[in-house]
Amino acid sequence: MGIREAFDRVFRGQHGDTEGHSQRAGNSDEPFPGYDHIDEMELIDQLHLHSQAELEAVESYERSHESRTRVLNKLHYLRQRQPLPGYDDLSFEEIVAALEAADLATIKNIRAYERKFHNRPNVQEAVEKARRRAEEDQPARGSGGYHATSYGPSVSDAGSPAPGPGRLAANKALVTSFYAEAISARDLDAVDRLISDQFLHNGEVRRRADQRAAVAELFAAFPDIHIDTDLVLAEGDLVSVHQRWTGTHTGTVADVEPTGRRLEFTATAILRTHDGRITEAWDEIDLAGMVARLGTG
């Protein structure tokens, strides 16, 4: 299912529910001013803006007062260990200095945490530079002997030898570049560079121009859309990625007016590559998670 189709199903198949919130007089024990009077769904949408220390205070207060299931579920999703001690209070310069000495796993943790909570462009740029540098220092890995797949015959000659580590690394780099450049960096020209003109999506023809239009529509609806790729695997001419998508719904998508809500969901995709371009893709999207993040479940 494509991202646009998923949005269409979520928005058309679900309805908001803001029941169960009671208004109470404010008091000095609130984790932040006005907490007791904020709408439940608005609170859920804004929790990602708070630090881990603030979220701890919110959770403690919420459990001892209304103990609303949806609020606690969101807190459970957001509460996590900071990637570096005191990360929420570090300056940009301190984060850059820490990245210099960080290993790839730590850099990825910082990237995921930053995108999830702070979303600062200068920090994200520094993290991406550190990630690319760390990945270049790691030896390429791959598995040999793989060709036929359950998704059909490879585009490459079935009689040719299995690609070596270098080719597998190049295929992975092609796919991660597409998501980083075309989506996260919002570069439509990257679609032209990296997608085949005979591109297929979930078995249906979607040529390069159609894919570019679909990506442009995504940007119009979610101007700050960003992808965090958590896992990349490659075999033969196929690359599999597991990702976390985030963005704010501030534009019309699938004829649905902006909600102003922040979107967070996971997706898994399998992409076929050939001659330096992506020729085919299949994807599965966490619809339940998308609904929960939008507060429409």
QUILINTA-V490742 format. One record per pair of residues at least 12 apart in sequence whose ideal C-beta (glycine too) atoms are under 10 Angstrom apart, sorted by the first residue. I is the first residue (numbers start at 1). GAP is how many residues later the second one is. Records with the same first field share a line. If there is no record, write none. Layout:
I->GAP ; GAP
This chain:
1->200 ; 201 ; 266 ; 281 ; 282 ; 283 ; 284 ; 286
2->199 ; 200 ; 202 ; 204 ; 209 ; 212 ; 216 ; 279 ; 281 ; 283
3->180 ; 211 ; 212 ; 214 ; 215 ; 218 ; 219 ; 222 ; 242 ; 250 ; 262 ; 264 ; 280 ; 282 ; 287
4->209 ; 210 ; 211 ; 213 ; 214 ; 217 ; 249 ; 250
5->196 ; 197 ; 209 ; 249 ; 280
6->248 ; 259 ; 261 ; 277 ; 278 ; 279 ; 280 ; 281 ; 284
7->210 ; 211 ; 214 ; 215 ; 242 ; 246 ; 247 ; 249 ; 256 ; 278 ; 280 ; 283 ; 287
8->245 ; 246 ; 247 ; 248
9->245 ; 276 ; 278 ; 281 ; 282
10->243 ; 244 ; 246 ; 253 ; 255 ; 275 ; 277 ; 278 ; 280 ; 281 ; 283 ; 284 ; 286 ; 287
11->238 ; 242 ; 243 ; 244 ; 245 ; 246 ; 248 ; 279 ; 280 ; 283 ; 285
12->242 ; 243 ; 244
13->274 ; 278 ; 283
14->273 ; 276 ; 277 ; 280 ; 281 ; 282 ; 283
15->281 ; 282
16->25 ; 243 ; 245 ; 278 ; 279 ; 280 ; 281
17->23 ; 24 ; 53 ; 278 ; 279 ; 280
18->21 ; 22 ; 23 ; 24 ; 52 ; 277
19->21
20->20 ; 46 ; 48 ; 49 ; 50
21->15 ; 16 ; 17 ; 18 ; 19 ; 20 ; 21 ; 22 ; 45 ; 47 ; 49 ; 50
22->14 ; 18 ; 44 ; 46
23->13 ; 14 ; 15 ; 16
24->12 ; 13 ; 41 ; 42
25->12
27->38
29->28 ; 31 ; 32 ; 35 ; 36
30->27 ; 28 ; 31 ; 35
31->19 ; 23 ; 24 ; 25 ; 26 ; 27 ; 28 ; 29 ; 30 ; 31
32->14 ; 18 ; 22 ; 25 ; 26 ; 29
35->22 ; 23 ; 26 ; 27 ; 30
36->25 ; 29 ; 30
40->26 ; 28 ; 30 ; 31 ; 255
41->29 ; 30 ; 218 ; 220 ; 253 ; 254 ; 255
42->218 ; 219 ; 253
43->15 ; 19 ; 25 ; 27 ; 28 ; 31 ; 252
44->24 ; 26 ; 27 ; 29 ; 30 ; 31 ; 33 ; 34 ; 217 ; 218 ; 248 ; 249 ; 250 ; 251
45->29 ; 203 ; 214 ; 215 ; 216 ; 217 ; 248 ; 249 ; 250
46->28 ; 216
47->12 ; 24 ; 27 ; 28 ; 30 ; 31 ; 32 ; 70 ; 215
48->26 ; 29 ; 30 ; 68 ; 69 ; 70 ; 71 ; 198 ; 214 ; 216 ; 245
49->68 ; 69 ; 70 ; 213
50->25 ; 28 ; 38 ; 67
51->31 ; 36 ; 37 ; 38 ; 66 ; 67
52->26 ; 27 ; 28 ; 29 ; 30 ; 34 ; 35 ; 36 ; 61 ; 65
53->29 ; 33 ; 35 ; 36
54->34
55->19 ; 20 ; 23 ; 24 ; 25 ; 62
56->19 ; 23
58->13 ; 14 ; 16 ; 17 ; 20 ; 21
59->12 ; 13 ; 15 ; 16 ; 17 ; 19 ; 20
62->12 ; 13
63->12
70->222 ; 225 ; 227
73->219
74->190 ; 218 ; 219 ; 221
77->39 ; 187 ; 212 ; 215 ; 216
78->38 ; 39 ; 186
80->29 ; 32 ; 33 ; 36 ; 37
81->28 ; 32
82->27 ; 28 ; 31 ; 35
83->12 ; 15 ; 19 ; 22 ; 23 ; 24 ; 25 ; 26 ; 27 ; 28 ; 29 ; 30 ; 31 ; 44
84->14 ; 15 ; 18 ; 22 ; 25 ; 26 ; 29
85->13
87->22 ; 23 ; 26 ; 27 ; 30 ; 31
88->25 ; 29 ; 30
90->33
91->32
92->28 ; 30 ; 31 ; 34
93->33
95->15 ; 19 ; 23 ; 25 ; 27 ; 28 ; 31 ; 32 ; 35
96->26 ; 27 ; 30 ; 31 ; 33 ; 34
98->12 ; 28 ; 32
99->12 ; 24 ; 27 ; 28 ; 30 ; 31 ; 32 ; 34 ; 35
100->26 ; 30 ; 33
101->29
102->25 ; 28 ; 29 ; 32
103->31 ; 34 ; 35
104->26 ; 27 ; 29 ; 30 ; 31 ; 33 ; 34
105->29
106->24 ; 28
107->19 ; 20 ; 21 ; 22 ; 23 ; 24 ; 25 ; 26 ; 27 ; 28
108->19 ; 22 ; 23 ; 26 ; 27 ; 120 ; 121 ; 122
110->13 ; 14 ; 16 ; 17 ; 20 ; 21
111->12 ; 13 ; 16 ; 17 ; 19 ; 20 ; 117 ; 118 ; 119
112->15 ; 116 ; 117 ; 118 ; 132
113->14 ; 115
114->12 ; 13 ; 114
115->12 ; 69 ; 111 ; 112 ; 113 ; 129 ; 130 ; 131 ; 149
116->110 ; 112 ; 128 ; 130 ; 148
119->105 ; 107 ; 127 ; 129 ; 143
121->103
124->60 ; 102
125->60
128->52 ; 56 ; 57
131->45 ; 49
132->41 ; 44 ; 48
135->34 ; 37 ; 38 ; 41
138->31
139->26 ; 30
140->24 ; 25 ; 26 ; 27 ; 28 ; 29 ; 30 ; 32 ; 33 ; 94
141->24 ; 27 ; 28 ; 31 ; 93
142->20 ; 21 ; 22 ; 23 ; 24 ; 25 ; 26 ; 27 ; 29 ; 30 ; 91 ; 92 ; 93 ; 94
143->19 ; 20 ; 22 ; 25 ; 90 ; 91 ; 92 ; 93
144->17 ; 18 ; 19 ; 20 ; 21 ; 24 ; 91 ; 92
145->16 ; 17 ; 90 ; 91
146->16 ; 17 ; 22 ; 88 ; 89 ; 90 ; 91 ; 92
147->12 ; 13 ; 14 ; 15 ; 16 ; 88 ; 89 ; 90
148->88
149->86 ; 87 ; 88 ; 89 ; 121 ; 123
151->52 ; 87 ; 119 ; 121 ; 129 ; 131
152->51 ; 120 ; 128
154->82 ; 83 ; 84 ; 118 ; 120
155->41 ; 43 ; 81 ; 82 ; 117 ; 118 ; 119 ; 120 ; 124 ; 125
156->80 ; 81 ; 116 ; 117 ; 118 ; 119
162->73 ; 74
163->71 ; 72 ; 73 ; 74 ; 110
165->69
167->67 ; 69 ; 70 ; 106
168->65 ; 66 ; 67 ; 68 ; 69 ; 70 ; 71
169->65
170->64 ; 103 ; 106
171->61 ; 63 ; 64 ; 65 ; 66 ; 67 ; 68 ; 100 ; 101 ; 102 ; 103 ; 105 ; 107
172->57 ; 60 ; 61 ; 62 ; 67 ; 68 ; 69 ; 101
173->59 ; 61 ; 66
174->20 ; 60 ; 65 ; 97 ; 99 ; 100 ; 102 ; 103 ; 104
175->19 ; 54 ; 57 ; 59 ; 63 ; 64 ; 65 ; 66 ; 94 ; 95 ; 96 ; 97 ; 98 ; 103 ; 106
176->51 ; 53 ; 56 ; 63 ; 65 ; 67
177->13 ; 16 ; 17 ; 101
178->12 ; 13 ; 15 ; 16 ; 17 ; 37 ; 49 ; 61 ; 63 ; 93 ; 95 ; 99 ; 100 ; 103
179->15 ; 47 ; 48 ; 49 ; 50 ; 53 ; 62 ; 64 ; 66 ; 90 ; 92
180->46 ; 47 ; 49
181->12 ; 13
182->12 ; 13 ; 29 ; 30 ; 33 ; 37 ; 45 ; 96
183->32 ; 35 ; 36 ; 39 ; 42 ; 43 ; 44 ; 60 ; 62 ; 64
184->40 ; 41 ; 42 ; 43 ; 44 ; 45 ; 61 ; 62
185->41
186->29 ; 30 ; 32 ; 33 ; 37 ; 38 ; 39 ; 40
187->28
188->23 ; 24 ; 25 ; 27 ; 28 ; 31
189->23
190->22 ; 25
191->17 ; 18 ; 20 ; 21 ; 22 ; 23 ; 24 ; 25 ; 87
192->16 ; 17 ; 19 ; 20
193->15 ; 83 ; 84
194->14 ; 17 ; 79 ; 82 ; 83 ; 84
195->12 ; 13 ; 14 ; 15 ; 16 ; 17 ; 20 ; 82 ; 83 ; 84 ; 86
196->12 ; 15 ; 76 ; 77 ; 78 ; 79 ; 80 ; 81 ; 82 ; 83 ; 84
197->12 ; 14 ; 80 ; 82
198->76 ; 79 ; 81 ; 82
199->12 ; 72 ; 73 ; 78 ; 79 ; 80 ; 81 ; 82
200->72 ; 78 ; 79 ; 80 ; 81 ; 82
201->13 ; 79 ; 80 ; 81 ; 82
202->78 ; 79 ; 80 ; 81 ; 82
203->77 ; 79
206->74 ; 75
208->69 ; 70
211->67 ; 70
217->34 ; 35 ; 36 ; 37
218->27 ; 29 ; 33 ; 35
219->28 ; 32
220->30 ; 31 ; 32 ; 33
221->26 ; 27 ; 28 ; 29 ; 30 ; 31 ; 32 ; 33 ; 35 ; 37 ; 42
222->23 ; 24 ; 25 ; 26 ; 27 ; 28 ; 29 ; 31 ; 36 ; 40 ; 41
223->24 ; 25 ; 26 ; 27 ; 28
224->22 ; 23 ; 24 ; 26 ; 38 ; 39
225->20 ; 21 ; 22 ; 23 ; 24 ; 38
226->18 ; 19 ; 20 ; 21
227->14 ; 16 ; 17 ; 18 ; 19 ; 20 ; 40
228->14 ; 15 ; 16 ; 17 ; 18 ; 38
229->12 ; 13 ; 14 ; 15 ; 40
230->12 ; 13 ; 14 ; 36 ; 38
231->12 ; 37
233->37
234->37 ; 39
236->36 ; 37
237->34 ; 35 ; 36 ; 37 ; 38 ; 42 ; 43
238->32 ; 33 ; 34 ; 35 ; 42 ; 44
239->30 ; 31 ; 32 ; 33 ; 34 ; 39 ; 42
240->28 ; 29 ; 30 ; 31 ; 42
241->26 ; 27 ; 28 ; 29 ; 30 ; 40 ; 42
242->24 ; 25 ; 26 ; 27 ; 42
243->22 ; 23 ; 24 ; 25 ; 26 ; 40 ; 42
244->20 ; 21 ; 22 ; 23 ; 42 ; 45
245->18 ; 19 ; 20 ; 21 ; 22 ; 40 ; 41 ; 44 ; 45 ; 48
246->16 ; 17 ; 18 ; 19 ; 47
247->14 ; 15 ; 16 ; 17 ; 18
248->12 ; 13 ; 14 ; 15
249->12 ; 13 ; 14 ; 45
259->35 ; 36 ; 37
261->32 ; 33 ; 34 ; 35
262->31 ; 32 ; 33
263->26 ; 27 ; 30 ; 31
264->22 ; 25 ; 26 ; 28 ; 29 ; 30
265->20 ; 21 ; 22 ; 23 ; 24 ; 25 ; 26 ; 27 ; 28 ; 29
266->18 ; 19 ; 20 ; 23 ; 24
267->16 ; 17 ; 18 ; 19 ; 22 ; 23
268->14 ; 15 ; 16 ; 17 ; 18
269->12 ; 13 ; 14 ; 15 ; 16
270->12 ; 13 ; 14
271->12
